């Protein structure tokens, strides 16, 4: 997706999210002027918001829990010992 296209999606998303959910479809149909791909992108973002599963609602790496003996501790280095012994 080009930066210009993303800005278009973002602007429409914010404008649609400010409207009454009942009126969003009509707003998007008019604003997207027949561009179903654009409308679909915006609707996808709106569905994520409505489901409560937005980008920040989940842990980034829930399965990456290390055991205490394998975790880095303050002062530990990672991958620099060959350059700076």
Long-range contacts (C-beta under 8 A, 24 or more apart in sequence): 5-38, 8-38, 9-38, 9-41, 9-42, 9-45, 12-38, 12-42, 13-42, 13-45, 13-46, 16-42, 16-46, 17-46, 17-49, 21-50
